[in-house]
Amino acid sequence: MAEVEVHREAALQRADDFENPGLPPHRKRQTDLHPEKEKRAERVVFGWFLLSALGSIIAVAAYVAVPITPGDLTTTRFNNLFLGLGIALAMLAIGIGAVHWSKQLMSDEEHVELRHSTKGSEKTRAKAVEVFTLGDKESGFTRRSLIRNSLIGALAFAPLPAVVLFRDLAPADQVPTDVFAHTMWEAGTRLCLDPTGTPIRASDVSYGSAFHVMPEGIDEAEHPLDEKALAAVLVMRLPADQLNEAPDRAGWSYDGIVAYSKICTHVGCPVALYEQQTHHLLCPCHQSTFDVKNHCKVIFGPANRPLPQLPIAVDSEGYLIAQRDFTEPIGPSYFERLHDVDEDEHILVAGTTEDRA
């Protein structure tokens, strides 16, 4: 019985062992065997990359040559059609050219690489250089200058449609930074509830509440949604003795009522969460937190400057009104922002610097 068990274990062990079959013999492609077909494949790849660059140019030309006329859906359809065809051609041609390059011209031999623990030694770094050199040799990126240069040209032209589209988002008669530097708020403009448009009396604002407001008459603006995106404001009321106001901003609030831009200074998300116990405003996108008691100074998160404050007052009928527009551009920081700050009106709050702005 013991002898039978030994033979069974030996049989099981032999059944588990097998020889490495190795890789099948490499079959050369037509481009490996015939130099003229290799040159033809190279020209085909060049043609696709050239076609990609042409598609990018077509997209830009179509966007300029087929303008959109307000109220005319036909012009909108044609603009989108030719713009989309140009961008699709640019992206598709790069993809097809890259696939054709890899299948017809790059090395297609299979390799077996044993995995070893990686260490940052000189030998490892030398091996990495060898791998990159081998990859360059197999792809022919350095050797095939026609394909390389056409690919670089196609990639250089590909972002042009996006550049033209994003640049044209701003009004043609305005500098883009001017759009963020000024809003519809001006002296005497009443603060109205969003979205009803009902004016707010100072007596309506209770302690611990937060009101989402917009300027009176915003619905009559030429582009009300754009104006609302710039002028959105949050109004809160705190006990007056809890407000730590800078001397130069003491007149910007009314009986503990303060108003701040709703647009986060990080990436422009709406700061819509108000914690009435701590008097903190929270941006739900990236958790930037602003302290309402201290001129909405940043106390947590990626935002790097306070929310702009809207100076407010009360008119003869008891309604909340703006004293003037914001004294600094609203929303995220950008390189040109300091050039648009009103040097006479803007007041730096303690704890902020122009470098952070």
ZAMARGU-4260 file (C-alpha; in steps of 0.2 Angstrom, whole numbers, plus 5000, padded with zeros to 4 digits):
<rodrens>
0) 5000/5000/5000 | 5014/5012/5004 | 5022/5008/4987 | 5006/5013/4978 | 5006/5030/4987
5) 5024/5033/4982 | 5020/5030/4964 | 5004/5041/4964 | 5014/5055/4972 | 5027/5053/4958
10) 5014/5053/4945 | 5006/5069/4951 | 5023/5077/4952 | 5027/5073/4934 | 5010/5079/4928
15) 5013/5096/4936 | 5030/5098/4928 | 5031/5104/4909 | 5044/5111/4898 | 5044/5129/4893
20) 5037/5129/4875 | 5046/5145/4871 | 5040/5158/4859 | 5035/5154/4841 | 5046/5158/4827
25) 5046/5176/4822 | 5036/5179/4806 | 5043/5194/4796 | 5031/5207/4789 | 5031/5213/4771
30) 5039/5230/4777 | 5053/5219/4785 | 5057/5210/4769 | 5055/5223/4756 | 5063/5241/4758
35) 5051/5248/4745 | 5036/5243/4755 | 5044/5250/4771 | 5046/5267/4762 | 5028/5266/4756
40) 5022/5263/4774 | 5033/5277/4780 | 5025/5289/4767 | 5007/5283/4773 | 5011/5287/4791
45) 5018/5304/4785 | 5002/5307/4775 | 4990/5304/4791 | 5000/5316/4802 | 5000/5329/4788
50) 4981/5326/4786 | 4979/5329/4805 | 4988/5346/4804 | 4976/5350/4790 | 4961/5345/4800
55) 4967/5357/4814 | 4968/5371/4801 | 4951/5367/4794 | 4943/5368/4812 | 4951/5385/4815
60) 4946/5391/4798 | 4928/5385/4799 | 4926/5393/4816 | 4931/5410/4809 | 4923/5408/4791
65) 4906/5402/4797 | 4901/5414/4811 | 4886/5411/4822 | 4872/5423/4820 | 4862/5426/4836
70) 4844/5418/4833 | 4849/5409/4817 | 4850/5391/4821 | 4857/5387/4803 | 4873/5396/4806
75) 4875/5387/4823 | 4873/5370/4815 | 4885/5374/4801 | 4898/5381/4813 | 4897/5366/4824
80) 4897/5354/4809 | 4913/5360/4801 | 4921/5364/4817 | 4917/5346/4823 | 4923/5338/4807
85) 4940/5347/4807 | 4943/5342/4825 | 4938/5324/4822 | 4949/5323/4807 | 4964/5330/4817
90) 4962/5318/4831 | 4957/5303/4821 | 4972/5305/4809 | 4984/5306/4823 | 4977/5290/4830
95) 4977/5280/4813 | 4995/5286/4809 | 5002/5281/4826 | 4993/5264/4824 | 5000/5261/4807
100) 5017/5266/4812 | 5017/5254/4826 | 5010/5239/4816 | 5021/5242/4800 | 5037/5250/4805
105) 5041/5247/4824 | 5049/5231/4830 | 5035/5217/4832 | 5047/5204/4840 | 5040/5197/4856
110) 5052/5197/4871 | 5051/5189/4888 | 5057/5199/4903 | 5060/5192/4920 | 5054/5203/4934
115) 5067/5207/4947 | 5067/5219/4962 | 5071/5237/4956 | 5084/5247/4965 | 5090/5264/4961
120) 5108/5258/4958 | 5120/5263/4944 | 5117/5247/4936 | 5098/5250/4936 | 5099/5267/4929
125) 5111/5261/4916 | 5098/5248/4911 | 5084/5261/4910 | 5095/5271/4898 | 5098/5255/4888
130) 5079/5252/4887 | 5075/5269/4881 | 5088/5268/4868 | 5082/5251/4862 | 5064/5258/4862
135) 5070/5273/4851 | 5079/5261/4840 | 5064/5249/4838 | 5052/5263/4835 | 5063/5272/4823
140) 5058/5289/4831 | 5076/5296/4829 | 5080/5288/4812 | 5064/5291/4803 | 5065/5310/4803
145) 5050/5311/4790 | 5038/5303/4802 | 5045/5311/4818 | 5044/5329/4811 | 5026/5326/4804
150) 5020/5319/4821 | 5028/5335/4829 | 5019/5346/4817 | 5002/5337/4819 | 5004/5338/4838
155) 5008/5357/4837 | 4993/5361/4826 | 4981/5350/4837 | 4978/5362/4851 | 4975/5377/4840
160) 4956/5374/4839 | 4955/5373/4858 | 4965/5389/4859 | 4954/5399/4847 | 4938/5392/4855
165) 4943/5397/4873 | 4950/5414/4868 | 4933/5418/4859 | 4923/5415/4875 | 4926/5432/4880
170) 4917/5447/4872 | 4927/5453/4857 | 4927/5471/4863 | 4933/5468/4880 | 4949/5463/4888
175) 4946/5446/4896 | 4952/5452/4913 | 4940/5467/4913 | 4925/5454/4913 | 4930/5449/4931
180) 4935/5466/4937 | 4918/5473/4936 | 4900/5467/4940 | 4883/5475/4940 | 4884/5481/4958
185) 4885/5500/4959 | 4880/5513/4972 | 4862/5512/4977 | 4858/5495/4969 | 4846/5485/4980
190) 4851/5467/4986 | 4837/5455/4979 | 4834/5437/4984 | 4840/5424/4971 | 4830/5418/4961
195) 4814/5428/4965 | 4821/5445/4964 | 4813/5452/4979 | 4822/5466/4988 | 4828/5463/5005
200) 4826/5474/5021 | 4839/5474/5034 | 4825/5468/5046 | 4822/5452/5036 | 4840/5446/5039
205) 4840/5436/5055 | 4855/5430/5065 | 4862/5414/5059 | 4854/5415/5042 | 4862/5416/5025
210) 4854/5424/5009 | 4859/5421/4991 | 4857/5438/4983 | 4859/5446/4966 | 4858/5464/4960
215) 4841/5472/4957 | 4837/5472/4938 | 4848/5458/4933 | 4835/5450/4923 | 4834/5465/4912
220) 4853/5463/4907 | 4858/5458/4890 | 4866/5442/4897 | 4858/5439/4914 | 4866/5422/4917
225) 4883/5429/4914 | 4880/5444/4925 | 4873/5433/4939 | 4888/5422/4938 | 4899/5437/4942
230) 4888/5446/4954 | 4882/5432/4965 | 4883/5437/4983 | 4880/5429/5001 | 4872/5440/5014
235) 4874/5435/5033 | 4870/5443/5050 | 4882/5441/5065 | 4881/5449/5082 | 4890/5465/5079
240) 4902/5462/5093 | 4909/5446/5084 | 4914/5455/5068 | 4933/5459/5068 | 4932/5473/5055
245) 4947/5482/5049 | 4946/5501/5053 | 4945/5505/5034 | 4931/5493/5032 | 4920/5497/5047
250) 4907/5506/5036 | 4905/5491/5024 | 4893/5482/5035 | 4876/5487/5043 | 4872/5481/5061
255) 4881/5465/5059 | 4875/5461/5041 | 4889/5458/5029 | 4890/5453/5010 | 4903/5443/5001
260) 4906/5437/4984 | 4899/5419/4982 | 4913/5414/4969 | 4927/5405/4977 | 4944/5412/4975
265) 4952/5395/4971 | 4943/5389/4955 | 4927/5399/4955 | 4915/5386/4963 | 4900/5393/4972
270) 4903/5395/4991 | 4886/5390/4997 | 4888/5381/5013 | 4887/5392/5029 | 4890/5386/5046
275) 4880/5397/5058 | 4889/5392/5074 | 4907/5395/5069 | 4902/5408/5055 | 4912/5399/5042
280) 4909/5398/5024 | 4914/5382/5015 | 4917/5379/4997 | 4910/5361/4993 | 4922/5358/4978
285) 4939/5358/4987 | 4934/5362/5005 | 4941/5380/5006 | 4935/5388/5022 | 4932/5406/5025
290) 4930/5415/5041 | 4916/5428/5040 | 4920/5436/5057 | 4937/5441/5050 | 4933/5447/5032
295) 4932/5430/5025 | 4950/5426/5028 | 4955/5409/5022 | 4958/5397/5036 | 4958/5380/5027
300) 4960/5374/5009 | 4968/5378/4993 | 4961/5396/4991 | 4974/5409/4993 | 4965/5425/4996
305) 4949/5430/5005 | 4932/5432/4997 | 4929/5450/4990 | 4918/5460/5001 | 4903/5470/4994
310) 4901/5486/5004 | 4882/5488/5009 | 4871/5501/5017 | 4852/5504/5020 | 4842/5516/5010
315) 4828/5527/5016 | 4815/5513/5015 | 4826/5500/5025 | 4831/5490/5010 | 4849/5484/5009
320) 4859/5492/4995 | 4876/5492/4988 | 4888/5506/4992 | 4898/5502/4976 | 4905/5488/4966
325) 4918/5476/4973 | 4935/5484/4975 | 4944/5469/4967 | 4941/5456/4954 | 4930/5442/4960
330) 4934/5424/4957 | 4950/5414/4955 | 4967/5423/4955 | 4976/5425/4938 | 4992/5434/4933
335) 4984/5450/4927 | 4973/5452/4942 | 4984/5465/4951 | 4983/5477/4936 | 4964/5478/4939
340) 4963/5481/4957 | 4957/5499/4961 | 4972/5506/4970 | 4961/5520/4978 | 4947/5509/4984
345) 4954/5492/4987 | 4959/5489/5005 | 4970/5474/5010 | 4964/5465/5025 | 4976/5460/5039
350) 4984/5443/5035 | 4984/5446/5016 | 4998/5452/5004 | 4999/5457/4986 | 5010/5442/4984
355) 4996/5430/4989 | 4983/5440/4979
</rodrens>
